[in-house]
Amino acid sequence: MEKRMKYVVVTGGVVSGLGKGVTASSIGVVLKACGLRVTSIKIDPYLNIDAGTMSPFEHGEVFVLDDGGEVDLDLGNYERFLDLRLTRDNNITTGKIYQSVLEKERKGDYLGKTVQVVPHITDAIKDWIESVAVIPVDGKEGLADVCVIELGGTVGDIESMPFIEALRQLSFSVGQDNFCLIHVSLIPVLGVVGEQKTKPTQHSVRELRALGLMPHLLACRSAQPLLDSTKEKLSQFCHVAAENILNIHDVPNIWHVPLLLRNQNAHYSILKQLNLHSIATPPELQSWTKMAETFDNLTDSVRIAMVGKYVGLTDSYLSVVKALLHACIACSLKPVIDWIAASDLEDDSAKLAPEAHAAAWNTLRNAKCVLVPGGFGDRGVKGMILAAKYARENNVPYLGICLGMQIAVIEFARSVLRLERANSAEFDDQTPNPVVIFMPEGSRTHMGSTMRLGSRRTLFQTPDCITSKLYCNPEYVDERHRHRYEVNPELIELLEEGGLKFVGKDETGKRMEVLELPSHPFYVGVQFHPEFKSRPGKPSALFRGLVLAATGQLEAYLNGHHNGG
């Protein structure tokens, strides 16, 4: 008998931002712990083709995949939680669906028919889901057992209607045994009465049922654990069995969410609905439990200064924060991230906002290491340059990622080589010393997918550099990229004569990937984004290096590692 794909669909109701992504990821973790192979799809109902052109302030970070796909940050959650390597097609947007349908219409594929939302758009959505679900993303051959699909937005949004209808049709065509719907909703507590209110969830479920979808499980978000009386009321009015009403209340860290689901037998209900009990085993989550509890019990901490543009919304740097967390836990430390708006460090800020300026510098001086992440545009660049200069001159461990690497080059050219107007062509196209230039393959007219994107190989120029030792590979590393500008290859000789060493280059030898300052305990800049491949229990080598350097443990670690310790 042919193996059929099983679908777990996660929808959200009442309000956005309930943590559907973490819930969907956690469901995947529990099912994977039951011995099942899992893949995942994120549906984003916005009209953008992908997340690449969206402001981090509006939508959080843009997550980059191996194949260069610029996708929603929830796919980062899936990759981290489930240790998958997803593709750009695992992120479906309204823009992608309409683009594919309109391209077919222009070619005459619909044989003169009137192209409509039903059936043409809904068929395209179903076809996309079913074709992507069979792509292996866990490094093994063959079909996964379960595909977890998260529908972004909130049930009732006009944008998500075609997707709801497509999922309704999918549930019918694949059959009841192959479709499980989990609806994430909010149980608020109002005022001084302190009563858990079920009415918003009742309305949300009624809306879902009116659209032809029946939830099999409810995942209720709340500050405190749900009362039995609340569960009974939800069961009665939402037509969901009491044992299928899950409660995701606030927890010390998100790694507790899979444990919360396991403790409420979420896997049992899902396996029962999907008729998978025969091939599943009891969930094995010992290492996950250890990780969640280890983090709760950490006492020692390390202060990390994060100097960036988008510090007002921490989701803008979500993967960087997660990578720091993974690295700190590997070093038995709790990360204390001090967010510094780069513009607050600038000289102009001393006149316009003296208190913010003084506070920013005080924070920087108290940090044990400095991290300058990626970004676009010239706002805050002067402040980042000052932060890089402070770290370089005071032997404070520094990690510059993408823009952070380019900042280190600009600062070095100005301060050490005395090229006072050295700059990136991105910030000053008239600079006489363009140490960072626009890449030849970039586009100046189109923004979407016109950068150097995805996994590329970096060749180490010497096995004797810190970066090569941290990666435990004297030859090369494959990391993900997202940039339009690069260090000017014509000025490399001059920069290296001054003391800056480019220890990692691409396969042509003309594109700079990693810089180090040998006279400094840890001063590293990388053109790629190591944060995108960091995983719980498998931290990024460079983030681990930064944390080790900040706590004075780097040399001992490298010696022990190098000697097989």
N, C-alpha and C positions, 0 to 999 in steps of 0.2 A: 504494500500500500504506500502511495506517495506521501512523503512528509509534508504537512501543511504548516505554514507560518501561523504562530499565535500572536495576537495583538493585545497589548495593554495600553489603553488610551487614557491619558490624564488631562482633564479639563479643569477650569477654575471658575468660581462664581463669587458674587457679592462685590469684591474689590480686587484690583490687581496687586501684585507684589506680595502674594501670600506665601511664596516659596514653592511654586509648582515645580520649578526646575530641580530643586533639592529633593522634593518629594518623589519626582519621577526617577531621579538618579538613585535615590535610596531604595526604591522598589526594585530597580535593576540590581543593586548590590545584594539585596536579600534573595532574589531569584537566582543570581549567580552563585550565591553561597549554598543554594540548594542543588548545585551541580548543573545548572542550565546555562546554555550559551545565550548571551543577550546582545542585541543591537538596539540603536535608538534613533529616533527622528524628531526634530523640533520643527513645528509649524509656526511661522510668524505671519500674522495676517496683514502686515503692512505692505504698501505698494512698492517699496524699494526692492530692487533686484536682490541686493544683499545688504549686510550691515556696514559695508566698507565706507560709505559716504556719510554715515551718521555721526553727529557730534557725541563725544563721550559724555558730555553733560546731559544729553537727551536720552541716551540709550545705554550708558555704561561702556565698557571696553569693547573693542572689536577683537574677537578671538580668531586666530589664524590656524588653519589646518595644514597638514603635510602637503596636500595638493594645491595649496595657495588659496583655498576658500576663505573669504572673510565672512564670518558668521556671528550669530548671536552668542552672548557670553554663556548661555545655558549649555551650549555644546561643550564648553570648557568644563562645566560641572560633570557632564556625562563622561568625558575623557578621563578626568581625574578620578572620579568615583569608581568607574568601571574598567579603567585602564584599557581604553579602546583607541583606535586610530580612525576617526571618522572621515568622511569625504564631504565636499561642498554640497553634494546632493542630499546629504542627511539633514540639511536645513532647507525647508520648503518655504517660500514666501509667495504672497499674492502676485508680486511682480514677476517671479520666475514662471508661475503657472500661466498668467495672461500672456507673457512673452512667448511661451512655447505654443499656446493655442493660436495666437495671432500670426506667428510664423507659418503654422500649418495652413491657416486660412489664406494667407497671401500666396502660398504655393498651390492652393486649390485642393488641398487634401480632403476638404469636407464636401466635395462634389456639388457645390452650389447651394448647400443647405444654409439656412439662417443659423448663425453661430450664437448660442445662448449659454447662460450660466448653467442651466440644466438642459441637456446632459453634457455639453462639451467641456465646461470648466470642471464640473464635478468628476467627469470621467478622467480628465487629465490629472486631477488630484489623486484619485484612486490608483491610476496606472503608475504615477510617480511613487506613491507609498509602496505598492507591491513590488516594483522593480528595485527600489533602493533597499527594501527590507532583506533582500536575498544577497546583498553584497557583504562578504565576510569582513568584519572590522576588528576582530580580536586576534589576528595573526594565524588563525587556523583555516583549514579548507572546509568548504561546504556550508550548508544553511545553518543559521542560528535557530534556537528553539523559540525565542520570544523577541518581539520588537516592541519596545516601549516608545509610544508616541506622545509627545506633549503638545497640546494645542495652546498657543500663546493667547494673551488677552483674556477677556471675561465673557462668559456665555451671555448672549444678548447683544454683544457688540455687532454693529452692522457689518464690519469688515470680516468677521469670522463666520458669517452665515453660510457661504458656499462650502467652507470646510466642515461645518457641522453636518450639512446635508450629505457631503461626500462620505463622512464617517458613518452616517446613518445607513447609507447604501452599502458601505463596506461591511458593516456588522451583519447586514442581511446576506450579502453575497458569500462571505467566508463562513457563515454559520455561527450559531450561539456558542459552540464549544471552542471557537477560535477567537473570541472577542470578549474582552473584559474592560469595562469602563469604570474609572475611578474619578470621582468628582471632588476637587479640593475646595473647601468653603470655609467661611469665617464664622466663629461663634463668639460674638462680642459680649462683654459684660458692661451693663449701663449703670452709671451713677452710683449712688450710695447703697442702692438695694443689693447690688452685687449678684444679680440673677443672670445666669447664662441664657442668652436669647437665641432661639432657634428659627425665628421667623425669616431672617434674611436667607438662611439656607433652604428653608421650605420654598420660598419664592424662586430661588435659583434652580432648585431641582424641578419645580413645576415648569419653569421656562425650558429646561433641558428636555423634559418629557414631552412638552408641547411640540418640540422640534423633532421628536421621534427617537430620542436616545434615552435609555433607561440606565441610570447608574447601578452598578453591581456593588460597589463599595463607596462609602463616603470617607474622605480624609478631612477631619475637622481641625482647623487651626484655632488655638486658643492660648491665652496666657497661662491658665491653670488647667490641670487635668479635668476632663469632662465628668460631671456627676452622672450616676446611673439614671437618674430621672431625666436628664437632658438626652441621654442616649435613647431611652424608651420613647420620648416624645419625637425625636428625629426618626426613629424606626417607624413609628405609627404614621407620621405625616409625609415621610419621604419614600415609603414603600421599600425600605432597605432593611434586611435582617440585622438585628442588634449586634450580632457577632461580626458583621461586615462594616460596622461604624468604627473607624479608626480615629484615634485622637493624637494629633501632633501638637503637643503643647510646647511651650518654650523650654529649651534645653541649654546646658552650659556651652556646648559647641555643636556644629551641624553633624559631626560624626556620630552623635548619639541618635540621629533620626532613623538610620537603618535598624539600630538596636531597639528603638521604640516600636517600630513596625513589627520586628521579629517577636517582641514580647507580647504583642497583641494578635499574634498568629495571622498577620496579613498574608504571609506566603500561603498558609493553608487555604484561606478563602480564594486567593487568586488561582492557585493550583487546582482547586475544586472546580472553579468556573471554567478553566481552560482544559480540564480533564488531563492534567499532567502528573498526577500523583504517582503513576506507574514508573516514570523515569526520574522523578525528583528524589533527593535525599534530605534529611533534616538539615537546616541551615547551619553552616560551619562559619562562625563569625568571631573566632577567638582572637585572631590578630587584629581585627577591626575593633573589638572590645578593648583590647590592650591599648591601642592607639588613642581611642576616645578617653579612656581613663588616665592614661599617661599625661595627656594634655591638661586634664583637670587638676592633676596633682603637682604640676610643675611649680617650683617656687622661685628659682633663679631666673632673671630676665636679662635681656640685652636691648639697649636703646638704639633704634635705627632711624636716621633722619631721611625721610622721603621727600625730595625736593622736586616738585612737579608743577604742572599748569592746572590740572583738573582736580586739585585736592579737595574741592568742595563736595565732590561726589566720589566716595571711595570705590564704587563699582567701576569707575574709570580705570582703575589699576587692579582689578580683581585678581587676575592671574599672578601679578607681582606680589600681592599680599599673600595669596595662597602659597606661592613658592617660598616666601620668607617663613611662613608658618611651617611648611614641610622641613625646611632646612633647620629651623630653630629646634623643632622637636627631635630631629636626628642628633642634635647637640645637647639635648635635655635642657632646653631654655624656652622661656616664654617670650615671644616677640612683643616689644613695646614700640609701636611705630609712631614716630613724631612727624605729623604731616606739616610740611612747610610750603606755603605758597611762594613759588620762586620770585614773584614780583615783590614780595615783602622784604627780600634781601637786598633789593636794588637801592642805589643811592637816592633816587627820586623819592622812594618810599620814606626815607628819613625825614624829608620835609613835609610830605603829604600825610603820612600816617606814622608819626614817630614811635608810638607805642607798639604798633604791629611790627615795625622794623626792628625795634629793640628785642621784642619777644622772639622774632624769627631767628635773629642772630644768637640769642641766648640758647634757644632750642638746638641750633646747629652745633654750638660749642659743647653742649652737654651730651651729644650723641656719640656712640662708640664707632659708628660707621655711617657712610653717606651713600645713598642710592639715588641716581638720577635716571628715571625711566624714559620711555619713548614719548613722542608727541609731535605735533605739527604746528607751524606758525611761529611768529617771533615773540609772542607775549611771554614774558618771564625768562627769556633767554639770558639777559644780563645777570639775573639772579642765579641762574644755574651755573653760569661761568664763574661767578664769585664763590659758589659752593664747591665747585671743582678745584678752584685755586686754593681755597681754605684746606681742603682734604689733601691736596698735593703738598702744600707747604708745611703742613702740621703732621704729616705721616699718619693721617686718619684713613683707614681702609675705605676705598671708593670703588663702586661698581657703576659704570655708565652703560645703559642699554639703548642701542639704536641712536636716538638723538643724544642720549647721555654720553655716548662714545664720541660723537661729533663735537659736543661741547668741550670734552677733554682735549681734543685736538686744537680747537679754536683757542682755548685758554693757554695751552702750551705754546702755541705759535706766538701769541701776544706777549706772554710773560717771560718766556725763556728765550725765544728767538727774536724778541723785540719787534715783531711785525705788528705794530699797534692797530692797524686796520684789518688784520686777518679776520675772516668771517666765512660764513656759509653763504653761497649764492642764494639760498632760500631766504635769508634775512637781509642781504645787501647785494643786489646784482651788479653794483658798481665797485665792489671791493677790489683793491689792487692785489690782494693776497687771498684768492679764493681757495681756502684749504679744504672746503667741502663744496662739491659741485653736483649739478643735476645729472642724473644717470642717462646715458645715451638712449636706453630703451624706454624711458618714461614718456608720458604724454602731457602736454601743457594745456590741452583742450578738454580732455575727459578725465574725470576723477576715479571712476569705478574700475577696479582691477587693472590699473595701468602701472602698478608699482612692481618692484621685485618681490614676489610673494612666494611663501611656502618653503618647503624643506630644501636646503642647499648644503653642499659639502664645504667645510672649512679645512684646509690642510695646514697643519702646524709646521712652522719653519724650523723649529728646534724642539727636541723632546725635553729640553732643559728649562722650559717656561712653566710658570705656575699653572696656567690654564690647561696645558697638556697633562700635567701631573694630576690635576683635579679630575679631569675626565678619564684618567687611567688609560689613556690612549696616546702614544707618542706620535701617531700619524695624522689622524683626522677626527672630525666630529660632524654629524648632520644635525642642523638646527633650523628653526623656522624664521623666515624673514618677512619684513613689511616696511619697505623704505623706497623713497624716490631720489634721495641724495646719497652721495658716497664721498669718502675721503679722496681728495684730488691725487691721483697716482703720480702726477708730475712733481709733487712736493714731498714725496715719501723720503727721498734721499736726504733732503734738508732736515726734515723732522727727526729722522733716525740719527743723523750726525749730532743733533742737539740732545739726544738721550732717550727719545721715545722709541720704543721697539714695536714693530708690527709683527707679532709672533704667529698670527693666523691670517691666511690669504685664501681667496677662492682658487679654483683649479687653473685659472689663467695666470694667477700670480699678480694680477693688476688691481684686483679689488680687495681692499683691506677689510678684514673680518674681526681681528682681535688685536688690541694694543695693550702693552704693559709698560710700566716704568720700573726698570730693574733696580733703581736706587731707592725704591719705596716698598714698604712691607706688603702692600696689596693695593695696587692702582691699576684697575682693569677696565677696559672698554670693549664692548662687543657690538658689532653691527646687527647681529641676530637677536632674537627674543628667547632666551633660555627658559623664561617662565612658562611658556606654553606646553612644555613637555615634562614639567615637574609633576610628581605624583605623591600622594601620601605613602610614606614608607620608601619612596624612591626619589629623594629630593634632587633638584637641579645641582650639578657639580659646582657651578659658579656661585649660586646663592649659599650653598654650604661653605664654600671658600670665604665668602664675605663675612659670614657669621663666625667662622673659626678665627679669621683674622681679627675681628672685632673683640674677641675674647682671649686673644693671645695664644690660641691653640693650633694655628695653621701649620707652623713648622713641624711640630710633633706629629700632627696628622699626616702631613706629606711624607715625612721620614718613615713613619710606621707603615703607610700605604705602599710606599716605594719599595720597602723591604719585605713586602708580602704580609705585613701585620694587619 
